[in-house]
Amino acid sequence: MAKQPGIAWERVNAFHMDEYIGLSDDAPQRFGNFLKTRLFDKVPLNAIYYINGNNDPGLECKRYEALLHEHPTDIVCMGIGENCHIAFNDPHVAHFNDPVFVKKVGLDITSRWQQVHDGCFATLEQVPEYALTLTIPALIKAPVIFCMVPAAHKAEAIQHTVTDAISEEYPSTMLRQHDNATLFIDQDSGALL
């Protein structure tokens, strides 16, 4: 995307969807740092708004929610977790009618193990137990959603997303109720369809 001609990056305000609580500011596992090195540093964005996982969680949720209301989201680019989470809306904390746009959540064991499987952390003990996340209403409020989900370890999640009943048990199923959500998969992630 950074090399694609004709994108008016200077008109774009960038946000990210979730952040661990308690990692050092320079930790490579912080999602804000990942996005900074992979995209945000490569294009001339108008503004970048990071979730700070080291601020008081209650105050940070309010601060970030206010920014989301001030700059309504046009496009969300997301993935789906092994347990069908979107952002860090794991099944036990996913609420389709959540009253807030940002909240503190406890991460379930599947999400934490996924971070080890993805090579982000060496051991489960290193993976934080808590994070701040945009809620499902905040994510699906955007008029356009692009969801990219490659790799074989996501095949069951894709199967649930596409074929199971829409429910908070499989949070990603909510994407099927969005008017303009596009799911991109590969042969591996789509192997069970």
MDTraj code that builds the backbone (N, CA, C; nanometers):
import mdtraj as md
import numpy as np

residues = "MET ALA LYS GLN PRO GLY ILE ALA TRP GLU ARG VAL ASN ALA PHE HIS MET ASP GLU TYR ILE GLY LEU SER ASP ASP ALA PRO GLN ARG PHE GLY ASN PHE LEU LYS THR ARG LEU PHE ASP LYS VAL PRO LEU ASN ALA ILE TYR TYR ILE ASN GLY ASN ASN ASP PRO GLY LEU GLU CYS LYS ARG TYR GLU ALA LEU LEU HIS GLU HIS PRO THR ASP ILE VAL CYS MET GLY ILE GLY GLU ASN CYS HIS ILE ALA PHE ASN ASP PRO HIS VAL ALA HIS PHE ASN ASP PRO VAL PHE VAL LYS LYS VAL GLY LEU ASP ILE THR SER ARG TRP GLN GLN VAL HIS ASP GLY CYS PHE ALA THR LEU GLU GLN VAL PRO GLU TYR ALA LEU THR LEU THR ILE PRO ALA LEU ILE LYS ALA PRO VAL ILE PHE CYS MET VAL PRO ALA ALA HIS LYS ALA GLU ALA ILE GLN HIS THR VAL THR ASP ALA ILE SER GLU GLU TYR PRO SER THR MET LEU ARG GLN HIS ASP ASN ALA THR LEU PHE ILE ASP GLN ASP SER GLY ALA LEU LEU".split()
xyz = np.array([
    [0.0810, -0.1198, 0.0000],
    [0.0000, 0.0000, 0.0000],
    [0.0851, 0.1258, 0.0000],
    [0.1975, 0.1210, 0.0682],
    [0.2808, 0.2403, 0.0782],
    [0.3345, 0.2828, -0.0580],
    [0.3511, 0.1904, -0.1502],
    [0.4055, 0.2213, -0.2824],
    [0.2978, 0.2446, -0.3874],
    [0.1727, 0.2251, -0.3511],
    [0.0610, 0.2430, -0.4447],
    [0.0461, 0.3914, -0.4786],
    [0.0536, 0.4277, -0.6065],
    [0.0388, 0.5692, -0.6415],
    [-0.1061, 0.6153, -0.6273],
    [-0.1212, 0.7434, -0.6042],
    [-0.2535, 0.8044, -0.6059],
    [-0.3303, 0.8013, -0.4751],
    [-0.2732, 0.7482, -0.3677],
    [-0.3423, 0.7488, -0.2383],
    [-0.3092, 0.8793, -0.1659],
    [-0.4112, 0.9527, -0.1285],
    [-0.3923, 1.0823, -0.0607],
    [-0.3685, 1.0586, 0.0886],
    [-0.2524, 1.0051, 0.1223],
    [-0.2208, 0.9706, 0.2604],
    [-0.2318, 1.0909, 0.3535],
    [-0.2034, 1.2095, 0.3021],
    [-0.2076, 1.3294, 0.3860],
    [-0.3486, 1.3610, 0.4348],
    [-0.4493, 1.2926, 0.3831],
    [-0.5881, 1.3104, 0.4286],
    [-0.6302, 1.2033, 0.5288],
    [-0.5396, 1.1107, 0.5595],
    [-0.5742, 0.9943, 0.6412],
    [-0.5347, 1.0151, 0.7872],
    [-0.6312, 0.9895, 0.8753],
    [-0.6036, 0.9784, 1.0183],
    [-0.6020, 0.8300, 1.0501],
    [-0.4964, 0.7827, 1.1124],
    [-0.4814, 0.6398, 1.1395],
    [-0.5014, 0.6095, 1.2874],
    [-0.5712, 0.5008, 1.3121],
    [-0.5926, 0.4471, 1.4464],
    [-0.5486, 0.3023, 1.4460],
    [-0.5343, 0.2431, 1.5626],
    [-0.5215, 0.0984, 1.5666],
    [-0.6247, 0.0422, 1.6626],
    [-0.6483, -0.0893, 1.6541],
    [-0.7663, -0.1489, 1.7151],
    [-0.7464, -0.2019, 1.8552],
    [-0.6240, -0.2362, 1.8909],
    [-0.6037, -0.2970, 2.0224],
    [-0.4589, -0.2843, 2.0640],
    [-0.4382, -0.2919, 2.1947],
    [-0.3022, -0.2820, 2.2476],
    [-0.2937, -0.3539, 2.3808],
    [-0.1828, -0.4225, 2.4000],
    [-0.1579, -0.4890, 2.5277],
    [-0.1423, -0.3868, 2.6390],
    [-0.1756, -0.4273, 2.7585],
    [-0.1520, -0.3461, 2.8771],
    [-0.0213, -0.3913, 2.9408],
    [0.0666, -0.2952, 2.9655],
    [0.1854, -0.3218, 3.0451],
    [0.3139, -0.3531, 2.9707],
    [0.3148, -0.3545, 2.8387],
    [0.4409, -0.3752, 2.7670],
    [0.5184, -0.2443, 2.7608],
    [0.6509, -0.2527, 2.7575],
    [0.7307, -0.1310, 2.7483],
    [0.7002, -0.0587, 2.6176],
    [0.7215, 0.0720, 2.6170],
    [0.6875, 0.1528, 2.5001],
    [0.7589, 0.1065, 2.3735],
    [0.8794, 0.0506, 2.3884],
    [0.9551, 0.0085, 2.2702],
    [0.9413, -0.1410, 2.2390],
    [0.8523, -0.2108, 2.3077],
    [0.8349, -0.3552, 2.2843],
    [0.7887, -0.3803, 2.1412],
    [0.8557, -0.4680, 2.0672],
    [0.8142, -0.4953, 1.9295],
    [0.6783, -0.5634, 1.9200],
    [0.6315, -0.6236, 2.0305],
    [0.5007, -0.6901, 2.0305],
    [0.3838, -0.5921, 2.0395],
    [0.4120, -0.4686, 2.0753],
    [0.3033, -0.3691, 2.0797],
    [0.2493, -0.3505, 1.9388],
    [0.1179, -0.3562, 1.9245],
    [0.0575, -0.3444, 1.7917],
    [0.0835, -0.2073, 1.7305],
    [0.0865, -0.1036, 1.8130],
    [0.1192, 0.0291, 1.7615],
    [0.2578, 0.0336, 1.7007],
    [0.3554, -0.0329, 1.7637],
    [0.4913, -0.0365, 1.7098],
    [0.4966, -0.1159, 1.5794],
    [0.4231, -0.2261, 1.5732],
    [0.4165, -0.3057, 1.4503],
    [0.3637, -0.2198, 1.3347],
    [0.2523, -0.1504, 1.3579],
    [0.1941, -0.0671, 1.2531],
    [0.2852, 0.0497, 1.2170],
    [0.3524, 0.1052, 1.3159],
    [0.4435, 0.2173, 1.2915],
    [0.5543, 0.1766, 1.1944],
    [0.6181, 0.0639, 1.2195],
    [0.7296, 0.0230, 1.1333],
    [0.6836, -0.0313, 0.9987],
    [0.5658, -0.0958, 0.9938],
    [0.5190, -0.1584, 0.8698],
    [0.4434, -0.0640, 0.7766],
    [0.3783, 0.0394, 0.8332],
    [0.2979, 0.1267, 0.7484],
    [0.3103, 0.2744, 0.7854],
    [0.2872, 0.3082, 0.9103],
    [0.2747, 0.4486, 0.9468],
    [0.4006, 0.5303, 0.9177],
    [0.5197, 0.4701, 0.9322],
    [0.6445, 0.5415, 0.9024],
    [0.6721, 0.5504, 0.7525],
    [0.5956, 0.4793, 0.6715],
    [0.6232, 0.4723, 0.5281],
    [0.5374, 0.5666, 0.4438],
    [0.4388, 0.6290, 0.5048],
    [0.3485, 0.7158, 0.4300],
    [0.3260, 0.8459, 0.5084],
    [0.2974, 0.9558, 0.4376],
    [0.2798, 1.0854, 0.5053],
    [0.1371, 1.1063, 0.5556],
    [0.1022, 1.0419, 0.6642],
    [-0.0327, 1.0501, 0.7198],
    [-0.0607, 1.1865, 0.7814],
    [-0.1886, 1.2233, 0.7832],
    [-0.2294, 1.3473, 0.8476],
    [-0.2064, 1.3387, 0.9983],
    [-0.2541, 1.2307, 1.0607],
    [-0.2391, 1.2125, 1.2050],
    [-0.2437, 1.0630, 1.2375],
    [-0.1736, 1.0260, 1.3439],
    [-0.1726, 0.8877, 1.3919],
    [-0.2115, 0.8906, 1.5390],
    [-0.3106, 0.8096, 1.5739],
    [-0.3580, 0.8026, 1.7117],
    [-0.3330, 0.6625, 1.7654],
    [-0.2482, 0.6529, 1.8656],
    [-0.2127, 0.5250, 1.9256],
    [-0.2887, 0.5038, 2.0564],
    [-0.3232, 0.3783, 2.0822],
    [-0.3722, 0.3392, 2.2143],
    [-0.2492, 0.3224, 2.3028],
    [-0.2514, 0.3813, 2.4202],
    [-0.1389, 0.3683, 2.5121],
    [-0.1753, 0.2684, 2.6213],
    [-0.1182, 0.1485, 2.6128],
    [-0.1448, 0.0431, 2.7090],
    [-0.0793, 0.0643, 2.8437],
    [-0.0061, 0.1744, 2.8599],
    [0.0580, 0.2027, 2.9876],
    [-0.0094, 0.3169, 3.0626],
    [-0.1114, 0.3771, 3.0033],
    [-0.1914, 0.4769, 3.0753],
    [-0.2929, 0.4061, 3.1634],
    [-0.3543, 0.4808, 3.2538],
    [-0.4648, 0.4275, 3.3326],
    [-0.5702, 0.3758, 3.2347],
    [-0.6074, 0.2462, 3.2426],
    [-0.6984, 0.1888, 3.1421],
    [-0.8313, 0.2621, 3.1274],
    [-0.8925, 0.3018, 3.2385],
    [-1.0201, 0.3720, 3.2304],
    [-1.0078, 0.5053, 3.1586],
    [-0.9041, 0.5819, 3.1934],
    [-0.8828, 0.7112, 3.1296],
    [-0.8445, 0.6952, 2.9833],
    [-0.7645, 0.5948, 2.9538],
    [-0.7215, 0.5730, 2.8152],
    [-0.8387, 0.5325, 2.7266],
    [-0.9276, 0.4501, 2.7786],
    [-1.0461, 0.4112, 2.7009],
    [-1.1303, 0.5337, 2.6680],
    [-1.1498, 0.6212, 2.7653],
    [-1.2286, 0.7427, 2.7419],
    [-1.1592, 0.8352, 2.6426],
    [-1.0276, 0.8510, 2.6559],
    [-0.9517, 0.9386, 2.5652],
    [-0.9625, 0.8880, 2.4214],
    [-0.9423, 0.7570, 2.4036],
    [-0.9410, 0.7011, 2.2689],
    [-1.0810, 0.6998, 2.2083],
    [-1.1822, 0.6732, 2.2902],
    [-1.3191, 0.6764, 2.2405],
    [-1.3552, 0.8170, 2.1932],
    [-1.3125, 0.9194, 2.2654],
    [-1.3394, 1.0570, 2.2239],
    [-1.2757, 1.0864, 2.0881],
    [-1.1542, 1.0361, 2.0664],
    [-1.0884, 1.0550, 1.9359],
    [-1.1650, 0.9855, 1.8238],
    [-1.2173, 0.8666, 1.8521],
    [-1.2944, 0.7935, 1.7513],
    [-1.4237, 0.8661, 1.7159],
    [-1.4835, 0.9326, 1.8121],
    [-1.6039, 1.0105, 1.7840],
    [-1.5691, 1.1398, 1.7081],
    [-1.4532, 1.1971, 1.7412],
    [-1.4090, 1.3195, 1.6737],
    [-1.3707, 1.2926, 1.5284],
    [-1.3125, 1.1755, 1.5028],
    [-1.2677, 1.1366, 1.3682],
    [-1.3325, 1.0030, 1.3319],
    [-1.4591, 1.0030, 1.2903],
    [-1.5263, 0.8758, 1.2599],
    [-1.4497, 0.7927, 1.1563],
    [-1.4473, 0.6638, 1.1788],
    [-1.3717, 0.5716, 1.0953],
    [-1.4435, 0.5468, 0.9630],
    [-1.3689, 0.5523, 0.8535],
    [-1.4226, 0.5237, 0.7201],
    [-1.3949, 0.3801, 0.6774],
    [-1.2749, 0.3315, 0.7098],
    [-1.2319, 0.1979, 0.6670],
    [-1.1651, 0.1285, 0.7851],
    [-1.1992, 0.0026, 0.8062],
    [-1.1308, -0.0808, 0.9049],
    [-1.0632, -0.1942, 0.8302],
    [-0.9352, -0.2142, 0.8573],
    [-0.8593, -0.3287, 0.8059],
    [-0.8299, -0.4172, 0.9261],
    [-0.8748, -0.5416, 0.9201],
    [-0.8640, -0.6291, 1.0370],
    [-0.8296, -0.7713, 0.9968],
    [-0.8083, -0.8526, 1.0959],
    [-0.7930, -0.9966, 1.0801],
    [-0.8934, -1.0663, 1.1697],
    [-0.8799, -1.1959, 1.1784],
    [-0.9640, -1.2778, 1.2666],
    [-0.8711, -1.3693, 1.3448],
    [-0.8935, -1.3782, 1.4745],
    [-0.8105, -1.4646, 1.5575],
    [-0.8530, -1.6104, 1.5502],
    [-0.7713, -1.6963, 1.6052],
    [-0.7982, -1.8414, 1.6040],
    [-0.9305, -1.8749, 1.6720],
    [-0.9725, -1.7931, 1.7686],
    [-1.0994, -1.8170, 1.8379],
    [-1.2110, -1.7279, 1.7826],
    [-1.1895, -1.6745, 1.6631],
    [-1.2849, -1.5858, 1.5944],
    [-1.2915, -1.4469, 1.6548],
    [-1.1902, -1.4075, 1.7333],
    [-1.1937, -1.2702, 1.7842],
    [-1.1662, -1.1717, 1.6710],
    [-1.2250, -1.0524, 1.6845],
    [-1.1891, -0.9392, 1.6008],
    [-1.1437, -0.8296, 1.6961],
    [-1.0305, -0.7670, 1.6622],
    [-0.9535, -0.6898, 1.7584],
    [-0.9303, -0.7869, 1.8758],
    [-0.9479, -0.7448, 2.0000],
    [-0.9341, -0.8406, 2.1102],
    [-1.0696, -0.8694, 2.1733],
    [-1.1722, -0.8774, 2.0900],
    [-1.3047, -0.9171, 2.1359],
    [-1.3135, -1.0685, 2.1335],
    [-1.2504, -1.1311, 2.2326],
    [-1.2578, -1.2760, 2.2475],
    [-1.4016, -1.3136, 2.2831],
    [-1.4411, -1.4391, 2.2587],
    [-1.5815, -1.4768, 2.2829],
    [-1.6351, -1.4410, 2.4214],
    [-1.5551, -1.4527, 2.5247],
    [-1.6064, -1.4254, 2.6593],
    [-1.6275, -1.2777, 2.6890],
    [-1.5747, -1.1871, 2.6037],
    [-1.5925, -1.0429, 2.6262],
    [-1.6559, -0.9726, 2.5059],
    [-1.6922, -1.0499, 2.4034],
    [-1.7507, -0.9921, 2.2819],
    [-1.8983, -0.9634, 2.3043],
    [-1.9354, -0.8396, 2.2816],
    [-2.0757, -0.8001, 2.2946],
    [-2.1145, -0.7206, 2.1706],
    [-2.2090, -0.7740, 2.0946],
    [-2.2515, -0.7070, 1.9719],
    [-2.3148, -0.5713, 1.9993],
    [-2.3677, -0.5513, 2.1181],
    [-2.4300, -0.4242, 2.1547],
    [-2.3544, -0.3548, 2.2670],
    [-2.2225, -0.3675, 2.2673],
    [-2.1412, -0.3056, 2.3716],
    [-2.1726, -0.1568, 2.3788],
    [-2.1912, -0.1014, 2.4986],
    [-2.2261, 0.0408, 2.5100],
    [-2.1073, 0.1356, 2.4920],
    [-1.9860, 0.0837, 2.4912],
    [-1.8666, 0.1678, 2.4773],
    [-1.7925, 0.1312, 2.3491],
    [-1.7030, 0.2187, 2.3061],
    [-1.6230, 0.1944, 2.1855],
    [-1.4860, 0.1352, 2.2172],
    [-1.4372, 0.1536, 2.3402],
    [-1.3056, 0.1035, 2.3795],
    [-1.3184, 0.0499, 2.5219],
    [-1.2576, -0.0670, 2.5462],
    [-1.2648, -0.1226, 2.6817],
    [-1.1420, -0.2075, 2.7135],
    [-1.1217, -0.2284, 2.8439],
    [-1.0179, -0.3197, 2.8925],
    [-1.0766, -0.4594, 2.8909],
    [-0.9979, -0.5564, 2.8431],
    [-1.0431, -0.6954, 2.8390],
    [-0.9347, -0.7881, 2.8923],
    [-0.9796, -0.8991, 2.9505],
    [-0.8905, -1.0090, 2.9832],
    [-0.8821, -1.0994, 2.8607],
    [-0.7615, -1.1356, 2.8227],
    [-0.7428, -1.2187, 2.7039],
    [-0.7620, -1.3651, 2.7392],
    [-0.8329, -1.4375, 2.6542],
    [-0.8511, -1.5799, 2.6834],
    [-0.7264, -1.6578, 2.6415],
    [-0.7193, -1.7782, 2.6860],
    [-0.5988, -1.8594, 2.6668],
    [-0.5710, -1.8856, 2.5189],
    [-0.6750, -1.8993, 2.4373],
    [-0.6541, -1.9218, 2.2936],
    [-0.5867, -1.8011, 2.2299],
    [-0.6311, -1.6818, 2.2642],
    [-0.5682, -1.5604, 2.2111],
    [-0.4231, -1.5503, 2.2546],
    [-0.3984, -1.5818, 2.3787],
    [-0.2611, -1.5722, 2.4290],
    [-0.1713, -1.6751, 2.3626],
    [-0.2213, -1.7976, 2.3434],
    [-0.1414, -1.8993, 2.2748],
    [-0.1171, -1.8610, 2.1292],
    [-0.2149, -1.7962, 2.0664],
    [-0.1969, -1.7545, 1.9278],
    [-0.0756, -1.6629, 1.9140],
    [-0.0548, -1.5773, 2.0119],
    [0.0592, -1.4862, 2.0065],
    [0.1917, -1.5625, 2.0131],
    [0.1919, -1.6741, 2.0836],
    [0.3108, -1.7595, 2.0878],
    [0.3258, -1.8317, 1.9537],
    [0.2152, -1.8889, 1.9023],
    [0.2197, -1.9602, 1.7730],
    [0.2646, -1.8683, 1.6606],
    [0.2250, -1.7400, 1.6667],
    [0.2626, -1.6440, 1.5630],
    [0.4068, -1.5950, 1.5778],
    [0.4744, -1.6355, 1.6841],
    [0.6134, -1.5974, 1.7039],
    [0.6323, -1.4604, 1.7666],
    [0.5253, -1.4024, 1.8183],
    [0.5359, -1.2705, 1.8812],
    [0.6003, -1.2780, 2.0196],
    [0.5742, -1.3877, 2.0887],
    [0.6303, -1.4110, 2.2215],
    [0.6872, -1.5523, 2.2250],
    [0.7919, -1.5726, 2.3055],
    [0.8559, -1.7044, 2.3140],
    [0.7768, -1.8017, 2.4001],
    [0.7104, -1.7504, 2.5046],
    [0.6370, -1.8366, 2.5964],
    [0.5023, -1.7735, 2.6312],
    [0.4092, -1.8547, 2.6774],
    [0.2779, -1.8057, 2.7181],
    [0.2907, -1.7065, 2.8335],
    [0.3826, -1.7307, 2.9241],
    [0.3994, -1.6434, 3.0408],
    [0.4374, -1.5008, 3.0007],
    [0.4989, -1.4836, 2.8845],
    [0.5382, -1.3497, 2.8388],
    [0.4213, -1.2703, 2.7794],
    [0.3150, -1.3395, 2.7403],
    [0.2014, -1.2732, 2.6757],
    [0.1179, -1.2030, 2.7835],
    [0.0936, -1.0732, 2.7682],
    [0.0109, -1.0042, 2.8673],
    [-0.1278, -1.0680, 2.8797],
    [-0.1846, -1.0561, 2.9979],
    [-0.3176, -1.1123, 3.0237],
    [-0.4291, -1.0139, 2.9931],
    [-0.3953, -0.8857, 2.9780],
    [-0.4965, -0.7829, 2.9566],
    [-0.4584, -0.6935, 2.8393],
    [-0.5617, -0.6359, 2.7792],
    [-0.5415, -0.5453, 2.6666],
    [-0.6543, -0.4426, 2.6638],
    [-0.6351, -0.3403, 2.5846],
    [-0.7398, -0.2450, 2.5519],
    [-0.7815, -0.2732, 2.4085],
    [-0.9107, -0.2710, 2.3818],
    [-0.9578, -0.3030, 2.2472],
    [-1.0744, -0.2153, 2.2056],
    [-1.0824, -0.1873, 2.0760],
    [-1.2046, -0.1324, 2.0214],
    [-1.3094, -0.2417, 2.0300],
    [-1.4311, -0.2048, 2.0618],
    [-1.5386, -0.3017, 2.0731],
    [-1.5980, -0.3318, 1.9355],
    [-1.6823, -0.4321, 1.9309],
    [-1.7451, -0.4689, 1.8040],
    [-1.8275, -0.3537, 1.7462],
    [-1.9090, -0.2823, 1.8232],
    [-1.9796, -0.1679, 1.7641],
    [-1.8858, -0.0628, 1.7048],
    [-1.7724, -0.0391, 1.7671],
    [-1.6761, 0.0579, 1.7138],
    [-1.6204, 0.0105, 1.5797],
    [-1.5937, -0.1191, 1.5688],
    [-1.5363, -0.1737, 1.4454],
    [-1.6368, -0.1741, 1.3311],
    [-1.7575, -0.2181, 1.3596],
    [-1.8542, -0.2333, 1.2499],
    [-1.9240, -0.1025, 1.2137],
    [-1.8971, 0.0033, 1.2878],
    [-1.9525, 0.1344, 1.2539],
    [-1.8926, 0.1879, 1.1238],
    [-1.7720, 0.1466, 1.0895],
    [-1.7078, 0.1933, 0.9660],
    [-1.7887, 0.1477, 0.8452],
    [-1.8052, 0.2334, 0.7449],
    [-1.8801, 0.1944, 0.6250],
    [-1.8153, 0.0815, 0.5449],
    [-1.6831, 0.0659, 0.5560],
    [-1.6110, -0.0353, 0.4786],
    [-1.5185, -0.1138, 0.5714],
    [-1.5216, -0.2470, 0.5587],
    [-1.4311, -0.3340, 0.6349],
    [-1.3608, -0.4272, 0.5376],
    [-1.2284, -0.4337, 0.5492],
    [-1.1481, -0.5317, 0.4775],
    [-1.0886, -0.6251, 0.5824],
    [-1.1132, -0.7539, 0.5674],
    [-1.0670, -0.8530, 0.6642],
    [-0.9757, -0.9520, 0.5923],
    [-0.8484, -0.9553, 0.6301],
    [-0.7482, -1.0412, 0.5676],
    [-0.7086, -1.1515, 0.6640],
    [-0.7278, -1.2778, 0.6213],
    [-0.7025, -1.3901, 0.7107],
    [-0.6316, -1.5030, 0.6352],
    [-0.4986, -1.5002, 0.6298],
    [-0.4252, -1.6102, 0.5681],
    [-0.3823, -1.7143, 0.6718],
    [-0.3364, -1.8288, 0.6273],
    [-0.2680, -1.9314, 0.7072],
    [-0.3598, -2.0436, 0.7564],
    [-0.3026, -2.1615, 0.7595],
    [-0.3761, -2.2837, 0.7943],
    [-0.4306, -2.2818, 0.9363],
    [-0.3597, -2.2202, 1.0311],
    [-0.4081, -2.2205, 1.1694],
    [-0.5325, -2.1330, 1.1888],
    [-0.5782, -2.0657, 1.0831],
    [-0.7014, -1.9877, 1.0890],
    [-0.8184, -2.0578, 1.0187],
    [-0.7972, -2.1797, 0.9690],
    [-0.9009, -2.2487, 0.8905],
    [-1.0292, -2.2714, 0.9713],
    [-1.0175, -2.3145, 1.0965],
    [-1.1385, -2.3358, 1.1765],
    [-1.2110, -2.2038, 1.2019],
    [-1.1360, -2.0989, 1.2270],
    [-1.1985, -1.9685, 1.2501],
    [-1.2731, -1.9219, 1.1258],
    [-1.2167, -1.9424, 1.0101],
    [-1.2845, -1.9036, 0.8861],
    [-1.4093, -1.9888, 0.8658],
    [-1.3992, -2.1163, 0.8941],
    [-1.5167, -2.2034, 0.8805],
    [-1.6314, -2.1532, 0.9708],
    [-1.5997, -2.1237, 1.0973],
    [-1.7015, -2.0712, 1.1891],
    [-1.7572, -1.9380, 1.1388],
    [-1.6691, -1.8505, 1.0941],
    [-1.7093, -1.7172, 1.0484],
    [-1.8102, -1.7246, 0.9348],
    [-1.7873, -1.8162, 0.8427],
    [-1.8687, -1.8229, 0.7208],
    [-1.9926, -1.9102, 0.7375],
    [-1.9840, -2.0159, 0.8205],
    [-2.0935, -2.1141, 0.8210],
    [-2.1773, -2.1199, 0.9484],
    [-2.1261, -2.0745, 1.0619],
    [-2.2014, -2.0871, 1.1864],
    [-2.3021, -1.9723, 1.2030],
    [-2.3936, -1.9908, 1.2946],
    [-2.4905, -1.8863, 1.3261],
    [-2.4175, -1.7626, 1.3772],
    [-2.4732, -1.6476, 1.3469],
    [-2.4147, -1.5227, 1.3940],
    [-2.4377, -1.5137, 1.5443],
    [-2.3268, -1.5154, 1.6188],
    [-2.3382, -1.5140, 1.7646],
    [-2.2081, -1.4645, 1.8268],
    [-2.2173, -1.4220, 1.9503],
    [-2.0999, -1.3760, 2.0237],
    [-2.0043, -1.4902, 2.0549],
    [-2.0495, -1.6138, 2.0434],
    [-1.9604, -1.7290, 2.0604],
    [-1.8509, -1.7276, 1.9546],
    [-1.8841, -1.6774, 1.8352],
    [-1.7880, -1.6607, 1.7255],
    [-1.7988, -1.5151, 1.6805],
    [-1.7276, -1.4230, 1.7487],
    [-1.7463, -1.2802, 1.7231],
    [-1.7330, -1.2385, 1.5762],
    [-1.6463, -1.3035, 1.5023],
    [-1.6260, -1.2655, 1.3615],
    [-1.7485, -1.2900, 1.2747],
    [-1.8442, -1.3700, 1.3216],
    [-1.9661, -1.3914, 1.2430],
    [-2.0434, -1.2611, 1.2242],
    [-2.0209, -1.1635, 1.3113],
    [-2.0889, -1.0346, 1.2988],
    [-2.0564, -0.9669, 1.1660],
    [-1.9426, -0.9981, 1.1073],
    [-1.9054, -0.9379, 0.9792],
    [-2.0085, -0.9680, 0.8706],
    [-2.0794, -1.0788, 0.8841],
    [-2.1798, -1.1153, 0.7834],
    [-2.3015, -1.0235, 0.7878],
    [-2.3162, -0.9457, 0.8935],
    [-2.4273, -0.8505, 0.9016],
    [-2.3883, -0.7118, 0.8527],
    [-2.2629, -0.6935, 0.8190],
    [-2.2162, -0.5622, 0.7716],
    [-2.2463, -0.5489, 0.6222],
    [-2.2872, -0.4301, 0.5795],
    [-2.3252, -0.4078, 0.4399],
    [-2.2079, -0.4099, 0.3426],
    [-2.0855, -0.3845, 0.3929],
    [-1.9716, -0.3747, 0.3014],
    [-1.8443, -0.4277, 0.3666],
    [-1.8482, -0.5551, 0.4054],
    [-1.7302, -0.6217, 0.4610],
    [-1.6806, -0.7240, 0.3589],
    [-1.5518, -0.7190, 0.3300],
    [-1.4913, -0.8115, 0.2345],
    [-1.3896, -0.8980, 0.3071],
    [-1.4033, -1.0290, 0.2933],
    [-1.3133, -1.1249, 0.3567],
    [-1.2155, -1.1781, 0.2524],
    [-1.0870, -1.1636, 0.2796],
    [-0.9820, -1.2161, 0.1931],
    [-0.9168, -1.3336, 0.2654],
    [-0.9193, -1.4505, 0.2031],
    [-0.8564, -1.5700, 0.2603],
    [-0.7656, -1.6316, 0.1556],
    [-0.6843, -1.7259, 0.1990],
    [-0.6027, -1.8015, 0.1037],
    [-0.6472, -1.9479, 0.1062],
    [-0.5818, -2.0313, 0.0285],
    [-0.6222, -2.1739, 0.0231],
    [-0.6099, -2.2397, 0.1600],
    [-0.5108, -2.2002, 0.2364],
    [-0.4901, -2.2619, 0.3682],
    [-0.6001, -2.2232, 0.4659],
    [-0.6299, -2.0951, 0.4772],
    [-0.7314, -2.0532, 0.5729],
    [-0.8724, -2.0947, 0.5275],
    [-0.8906, -2.1144, 0.3969],
    [-1.0194, -2.1574, 0.3457],
    [-1.0333, -2.3059, 0.3263],
    [-0.9404, -2.3836, 0.3792],
    [-0.9352, -2.5281, 0.3528],
    [-1.0576, -2.6042, 0.4027],
    [-1.1281, -2.5540, 0.5032],
    [-1.2435, -2.6267, 0.5580],
    [-1.3768, -2.5809, 0.5001],
    [-1.3723, -2.4909, 0.4059],
    [-1.4973, -2.4432, 0.3445],
    [-1.5423, -2.5376, 0.2336],
])
top = md.Topology()
chain = top.add_chain()
for i, resn in enumerate(residues, 1):
    res = top.add_residue(resn, chain, resSeq=i)
    for name in ("N", "CA", "C"):
        top.add_atom(name, md.element.get_by_symbol(name[0]), res)
traj = md.Trajectory(xyz[None], top)
